[in-house]
């Protein structure tokens, strides 16, 4: 039998002692009453970008779905992308969250692979290519408008364009579109810079990201 990583076991023991035990009442309440977060975050699965840490959230405060490049797929019923779609549907219809935040970040490996078409060309990469195809249109438009620019120069721009594309895809979901039109749900785009800790929020009116 493969042994469970000892460093994870040690971290769990520290969690029980330093965090769980002092907040036992909070955890008991969550177990009894269930969750009722007001915010859903769609974030990258990059280990350097943790929404709960960035937003100083306690358990039960954020409903988080993480995937490669923090993408929201378009609404469809053919069976290709239902993992994220199911989470969105649950957040909107069951949890009735008031806000959905698409949280992108600097140095995204998924965005780099999308631009370079490297990982997606590997014969063993059966899933990355299909997933990153969500950004095909945004990538093509950026490349066509950026003749002569290097991959690093275009990378941060596509990271931000990916956030905008995901917000557009969010609005392709009937439940999200209806709730937003009634003012019962609000959509947000945000971009986190790992090296500086800077967080910028998208102004959809101007298309610009503004630091907070």
Short mmCIF file of the C-alpha atoms (twelve columns), coordinates in Angstrom:
data_MODEL
# 
_entry.id   MODEL 
# 
loop_
_atom_site.group_PDB 
_atom_site.id 
_atom_site.type_symbol 
_atom_site.label_atom_id 
_atom_site.label_alt_id 
_atom_site.label_comp_id 
_atom_site.label_asym_id 
_atom_site.label_seq_id 
_atom_site.Cartn_x 
_atom_site.Cartn_y 
_atom_site.Cartn_z 
_atom_site.pdbx_PDB_model_num 
ATOM 1   C CA . UNK A 1   0.000   0.000  0.000   1 
ATOM 2   C CA . UNK A 2   1.316   3.464  -0.901  1 
ATOM 3   C CA . UNK A 3   1.947   5.576  2.170   1 
ATOM 4   C CA . UNK A 4   0.107   8.871  2.489   1 
ATOM 5   C CA . UNK A 5   2.617   11.762 2.161   1 
ATOM 6   C CA . UNK A 6   3.915   12.510 5.642   1 
ATOM 7   C CA . UNK A 7   4.221   16.242 4.968   1 
ATOM 8   C CA . UNK A 8   0.481   16.346 4.227   1 
ATOM 9   C CA . UNK A 9   -0.266  14.396 7.389   1 
ATOM 10  C CA . UNK A 10  1.792   16.916 9.386   1 
ATOM 11  C CA . UNK A 11  -0.027  19.822 7.751   1 
ATOM 12  C CA . UNK A 12  -3.372  18.230 8.573   1 
ATOM 13  C CA . UNK A 13  -2.395  17.871 12.231  1 
ATOM 14  C CA . UNK A 14  -1.410  21.546 12.313  1 
ATOM 15  C CA . UNK A 15  -4.735  22.459 10.702  1 
ATOM 16  C CA . UNK A 16  -6.654  20.499 13.365  1 
ATOM 17  C CA . UNK A 17  -4.713  22.163 16.173  1 
ATOM 18  C CA . UNK A 18  -4.341  25.731 14.901  1 
ATOM 19  C CA . UNK A 19  -7.483  26.235 12.835  1 
ATOM 20  C CA . UNK A 20  -10.147 23.573 13.277  1 
ATOM 21  C CA . UNK A 21  -10.183 23.324 17.070  1 
ATOM 22  C CA . UNK A 22  -10.341 27.104 17.707  1 
ATOM 23  C CA . UNK A 23  -13.213 27.344 15.189  1 
ATOM 24  C CA . UNK A 24  -15.097 24.216 16.193  1 
ATOM 25  C CA . UNK A 25  -18.406 26.055 16.572  1 
ATOM 26  C CA . UNK A 26  -18.107 27.412 13.043  1 
ATOM 27  C CA . UNK A 27  -17.472 23.963 11.580  1 
ATOM 28  C CA . UNK A 28  -20.324 22.437 13.587  1 
ATOM 29  C CA . UNK A 29  -22.634 25.134 12.240  1 
ATOM 30  C CA . UNK A 30  -21.521 24.421 8.658   1 
ATOM 31  C CA . UNK A 31  -22.089 20.717 9.175   1 
ATOM 32  C CA . UNK A 32  -25.558 21.266 10.640  1 
ATOM 33  C CA . UNK A 33  -26.880 24.149 8.544   1 
ATOM 34  C CA . UNK A 34  -24.997 23.560 5.300   1 
ATOM 35  C CA . UNK A 35  -23.308 26.143 3.127   1 
ATOM 36  C CA . UNK A 36  -24.723 29.475 2.000   1 
ATOM 37  C CA . UNK A 37  -21.919 31.379 0.251   1 
ATOM 38  C CA . UNK A 38  -22.817 34.589 -1.542  1 
ATOM 39  C CA . UNK A 39  -19.838 34.433 -3.895  1 
ATOM 40  C CA . UNK A 40  -18.693 31.876 -6.430  1 
ATOM 41  C CA . UNK A 41  -15.134 32.074 -7.751  1 
ATOM 42  C CA . UNK A 42  -13.957 30.455 -10.982 1 
ATOM 43  C CA . UNK A 43  -10.212 30.166 -10.528 1 
ATOM 44  C CA . UNK A 44  -7.207  28.482 -12.096 1 
ATOM 45  C CA . UNK A 45  -5.971  25.253 -10.545 1 
ATOM 46  C CA . UNK A 46  -2.467  26.793 -10.417 1 
ATOM 47  C CA . UNK A 47  -1.085  26.016 -6.960  1 
ATOM 48  C CA . UNK A 48  0.173   29.603 -6.553  1 
ATOM 49  C CA . UNK A 49  -3.280  31.168 -6.788  1 
ATOM 50  C CA . UNK A 50  -5.623  30.226 -3.955  1 
ATOM 51  C CA . UNK A 51  -8.906  32.200 -3.833  1 
ATOM 52  C CA . UNK A 52  -9.558  31.509 -0.147  1 
ATOM 53  C CA . UNK A 53  -6.133  32.891 0.747   1 
ATOM 54  C CA . UNK A 54  -6.350  35.901 -1.584  1 
ATOM 55  C CA . UNK A 55  -9.753  36.905 -0.215  1 
ATOM 56  C CA . UNK A 56  -9.083  35.859 3.403   1 
ATOM 57  C CA . UNK A 57  -12.126 33.583 3.341   1 
ATOM 58  C CA . UNK A 58  -13.273 31.216 6.040   1 
ATOM 59  C CA . UNK A 59  -14.758 27.823 5.105   1 
ATOM 60  C CA . UNK A 60  -18.299 28.283 3.825   1 
ATOM 61  C CA . UNK A 61  -17.746 31.808 2.475   1 
ATOM 62  C CA . UNK A 62  -16.682 31.049 -1.104  1 
ATOM 63  C CA . UNK A 63  -17.963 28.444 -3.550  1 
ATOM 64  C CA . UNK A 64  -14.905 27.731 -5.693  1 
ATOM 65  C CA . UNK A 65  -14.467 25.807 -8.923  1 
ATOM 66  C CA . UNK A 66  -10.921 25.514 -10.265 1 
ATOM 67  C CA . UNK A 67  -9.735  24.424 -13.670 1 
ATOM 68  C CA . UNK A 68  -6.905  24.977 -16.146 1 
ATOM 69  C CA . UNK A 69  -6.748  28.712 -17.011 1 
ATOM 70  C CA . UNK A 70  -9.889  29.602 -14.999 1 
ATOM 71  C CA . UNK A 71  -12.123 29.126 -18.040 1 
ATOM 72  C CA . UNK A 72  -15.894 29.085 -18.248 1 
ATOM 73  C CA . UNK A 73  -17.092 26.990 -21.192 1 
ATOM 74  C CA . UNK A 74  -19.985 28.141 -23.349 1 
ATOM 75  C CA . UNK A 75  -23.416 26.738 -22.589 1 
ATOM 76  C CA . UNK A 76  -23.918 23.465 -24.490 1 
ATOM 77  C CA . UNK A 77  -25.603 20.123 -23.940 1 
ATOM 78  C CA . UNK A 78  -23.450 17.774 -26.008 1 
ATOM 79  C CA . UNK A 79  -21.504 16.404 -23.067 1 
ATOM 80  C CA . UNK A 80  -18.109 18.027 -23.557 1 
ATOM 81  C CA . UNK A 81  -17.653 20.395 -20.622 1 
ATOM 82  C CA . UNK A 82  -20.222 19.514 -17.985 1 
ATOM 83  C CA . UNK A 83  -18.025 19.566 -14.876 1 
ATOM 84  C CA . UNK A 84  -17.743 23.357 -14.666 1 
ATOM 85  C CA . UNK A 85  -21.253 23.797 -16.073 1 
ATOM 86  C CA . UNK A 86  -22.707 21.643 -13.293 1 
ATOM 87  C CA . UNK A 87  -20.923 23.733 -10.660 1 
ATOM 88  C CA . UNK A 88  -22.271 26.937 -12.216 1 
ATOM 89  C CA . UNK A 89  -25.781 25.562 -12.338 1 
ATOM 90  C CA . UNK A 90  -25.598 24.427 -8.709  1 
ATOM 91  C CA . UNK A 91  -24.252 27.806 -7.577  1 
ATOM 92  C CA . UNK A 92  -26.939 29.726 -9.453  1 
ATOM 93  C CA . UNK A 93  -30.000 27.582 -8.817  1 
ATOM 94  C CA . UNK A 94  -29.288 25.820 -5.520  1 
ATOM 95  C CA . UNK A 95  -26.939 28.098 -3.593  1 
ATOM 96  C CA . UNK A 96  -28.340 31.252 -5.203  1 
ATOM 97  C CA . UNK A 97  -25.016 33.059 -5.083  1 
ATOM 98  C CA . UNK A 98  -25.169 36.806 -5.648  1 
ATOM 99  C CA . UNK A 99  -21.787 37.200 -7.305  1 
ATOM 100 C CA . UNK A 100 -19.627 35.153 -9.674  1 
ATOM 101 C CA . UNK A 101 -15.977 36.178 -9.974  1 
ATOM 102 C CA . UNK A 102 -13.728 34.901 -12.762 1 
ATOM 103 C CA . UNK A 103 -10.246 35.137 -11.241 1 
ATOM 104 C CA . UNK A 104 -7.329  35.060 -13.685 1 
ATOM 105 C CA . UNK A 105 -3.653  35.435 -12.881 1 
ATOM 106 C CA . UNK A 106 -0.199  36.218 -14.215 1 
ATOM 107 C CA . UNK A 107 2.104   33.494 -15.536 1 
ATOM 108 C CA . UNK A 108 -0.719  31.088 -16.399 1 
ATOM 109 C CA . UNK A 109 0.634   27.865 -17.871 1 
ATOM 110 C CA . UNK A 110 -2.625  27.061 -19.616 1 
ATOM 111 C CA . UNK A 111 -2.612  30.413 -21.407 1 
ATOM 112 C CA . UNK A 112 1.007   29.910 -22.426 1 
ATOM 113 C CA . UNK A 113 0.183   26.482 -23.854 1 
ATOM 114 C CA . UNK A 114 -2.738  28.008 -25.713 1 
ATOM 115 C CA . UNK A 115 -0.549  30.685 -27.275 1 
ATOM 116 C CA . UNK A 116 2.381   28.440 -28.119 1 
ATOM 117 C CA . UNK A 117 0.154   25.526 -29.145 1 
ATOM 118 C CA . UNK A 118 2.805   23.348 -27.510 1 
ATOM 119 C CA . UNK A 119 1.192   21.176 -24.861 1 
ATOM 120 C CA . UNK A 120 -1.911  20.961 -26.987 1 
ATOM 121 C CA . UNK A 121 0.100   19.365 -29.831 1 
ATOM 122 C CA . UNK A 122 1.449   16.523 -27.732 1 
ATOM 123 C CA . UNK A 123 -0.095  13.212 -28.736 1 
ATOM 124 C CA . UNK A 124 -0.667  12.226 -25.112 1 
ATOM 125 C CA . UNK A 125 -2.454  15.515 -24.306 1 
ATOM 126 C CA . UNK A 126 -5.944  14.220 -24.980 1 
ATOM 127 C CA . UNK A 127 -7.823  16.724 -22.834 1 
ATOM 128 C CA . UNK A 128 -5.794  19.967 -22.786 1 
ATOM 129 C CA . UNK A 129 -6.348  20.693 -26.467 1 
ATOM 130 C CA . UNK A 130 -10.098 20.312 -26.214 1 
ATOM 131 C CA . UNK A 131 -10.282 22.429 -23.071 1 
ATOM 132 C CA . UNK A 132 -8.073  25.267 -24.320 1 
ATOM 133 C CA . UNK A 133 -10.032 25.413 -27.582 1 
ATOM 134 C CA . UNK A 134 -12.477 27.529 -25.564 1 
ATOM 135 C CA . UNK A 135 -10.032 30.386 -26.211 1 
ATOM 136 C CA . UNK A 136 -9.386  29.696 -29.906 1 
ATOM 137 C CA . UNK A 137 -11.260 32.776 -31.102 1 
ATOM 138 C CA . UNK A 138 -9.605  35.089 -28.572 1 
ATOM 139 C CA . UNK A 139 -6.176  33.658 -29.378 1 
ATOM 140 C CA . UNK A 140 -6.630  34.069 -33.138 1 
ATOM 141 C CA . UNK A 141 -7.811  37.658 -32.786 1 
ATOM 142 C CA . UNK A 142 -4.893  38.522 -30.511 1 
ATOM 143 C CA . UNK A 143 -2.276  36.906 -32.764 1 
ATOM 144 C CA . UNK A 144 -3.686  38.595 -35.887 1 
ATOM 145 C CA . UNK A 145 -3.663  41.983 -34.181 1 
ATOM 146 C CA . UNK A 146 -0.206  41.522 -32.633 1 
ATOM 147 C CA . UNK A 147 2.054   40.814 -35.607 1 
ATOM 148 C CA . UNK A 148 5.675   40.881 -34.518 1 
ATOM 149 C CA . UNK A 149 4.999   40.726 -30.794 1 
ATOM 150 C CA . UNK A 150 6.599   37.972 -28.745 1 
ATOM 151 C CA . UNK A 151 4.749   35.250 -26.850 1 
ATOM 152 C CA . UNK A 152 5.608   36.805 -23.437 1 
ATOM 153 C CA . UNK A 153 4.223   40.143 -24.620 1 
ATOM 154 C CA . UNK A 154 0.947   38.574 -25.697 1 
ATOM 155 C CA . UNK A 155 0.626   36.212 -22.746 1 
ATOM 156 C CA . UNK A 156 -0.590  38.673 -20.130 1 
ATOM 157 C CA . UNK A 157 -3.005  40.161 -22.646 1 
ATOM 158 C CA . UNK A 158 -4.533  36.766 -23.427 1 
ATOM 159 C CA . UNK A 159 -4.787  36.054 -19.688 1 
ATOM 160 C CA . UNK A 160 -7.026  39.103 -19.418 1 
ATOM 161 C CA . UNK A 161 -8.890  38.342 -22.642 1 
ATOM 162 C CA . UNK A 162 -9.597  34.869 -21.259 1 
ATOM 163 C CA . UNK A 163 -11.376 36.461 -18.314 1 
ATOM 164 C CA . UNK A 164 -13.531 38.531 -20.669 1 
ATOM 165 C CA . UNK A 165 -14.301 35.476 -22.802 1 
ATOM 166 C CA . UNK A 166 -15.340 33.525 -19.707 1 
ATOM 167 C CA . UNK A 167 -17.683 36.315 -18.622 1 
ATOM 168 C CA . UNK A 168 -19.245 36.187 -22.072 1 
ATOM 169 C CA . UNK A 169 -19.627 32.420 -21.790 1 
ATOM 170 C CA . UNK A 170 -21.209 32.806 -18.370 1 
ATOM 171 C CA . UNK A 171 -23.926 34.898 -19.952 1 
ATOM 172 C CA . UNK A 172 -24.642 32.096 -22.434 1 
ATOM 173 C CA . UNK A 173 -26.114 30.067 -19.546 1 
ATOM 174 C CA . UNK A 174 -29.864 30.749 -19.403 1 
ATOM 175 C CA . UNK A 175 -30.018 30.660 -15.598 1 
ATOM 176 C CA . UNK A 176 -27.136 33.128 -15.254 1 
ATOM 177 C CA . UNK A 177 -28.498 35.434 -17.943 1 
ATOM 178 C CA . UNK A 178 -31.937 35.508 -16.324 1 
ATOM 179 C CA . UNK A 179 -30.643 36.137 -12.814 1 
ATOM 180 C CA . UNK A 180 -28.304 38.891 -13.987 1 
ATOM 181 C CA . UNK A 181 -31.100 40.603 -15.927 1 
ATOM 182 C CA . UNK A 182 -33.201 40.645 -12.756 1 
ATOM 183 C CA . UNK A 183 -30.338 42.114 -10.702 1 
ATOM 184 C CA . UNK A 184 -30.120 39.012 -8.529  1 
ATOM 185 C CA . UNK A 185 -26.647 38.073 -9.736  1 
ATOM 186 C CA . UNK A 186 -23.576 40.128 -10.617 1 
ATOM 187 C CA . UNK A 187 -20.590 39.000 -12.708 1 
ATOM 188 C CA . UNK A 188 -17.032 40.191 -12.150 1 
ATOM 189 C CA . UNK A 189 -13.613 39.692 -13.703 1 
ATOM 190 C CA . UNK A 190 -10.436 39.964 -11.627 1 
ATOM 191 C CA . UNK A 191 -6.718  39.494 -12.332 1 
ATOM 192 C CA . UNK A 192 -4.096  38.618 -9.707  1 
ATOM 193 C CA . UNK A 193 -0.398  39.335 -10.236 1 
ATOM 194 C CA . UNK A 194 1.583   36.745 -8.315  1 
ATOM 195 C CA . UNK A 195 4.859   38.655 -7.960  1 
ATOM 196 C CA . UNK A 196 3.333   41.892 -6.646  1 
ATOM 197 C CA . UNK A 197 0.103   40.754 -4.970  1 
ATOM 198 C CA . UNK A 198 -1.790  43.287 -7.071  1 
ATOM 199 C CA . UNK A 199 -5.469  42.590 -7.787  1 
ATOM 200 C CA . UNK A 200 -7.184  44.331 -10.697 1 
ATOM 201 C CA . UNK A 201 -10.913 44.295 -11.376 1 
ATOM 202 C CA . UNK A 202 -12.435 44.512 -14.847 1 
ATOM 203 C CA . UNK A 203 -14.469 47.566 -15.755 1 
ATOM 204 C CA . UNK A 204 -16.683 46.050 -18.424 1 
ATOM 205 C CA . UNK A 205 -17.700 49.490 -19.635 1 
ATOM 206 C CA . UNK A 206 -14.160 50.392 -20.678 1 
ATOM 207 C CA . UNK A 207 -12.669 46.909 -21.004 1 
ATOM 208 C CA . UNK A 208 -9.823  47.934 -18.668 1 
ATOM 209 C CA . UNK A 209 -8.613  46.292 -15.458 1 
ATOM 210 C CA . UNK A 210 -8.359  48.690 -12.506 1 
ATOM 211 C CA . UNK A 211 -6.293  48.014 -9.365  1 
ATOM 212 C CA . UNK A 212 -8.062  47.891 -6.006  1 
# 
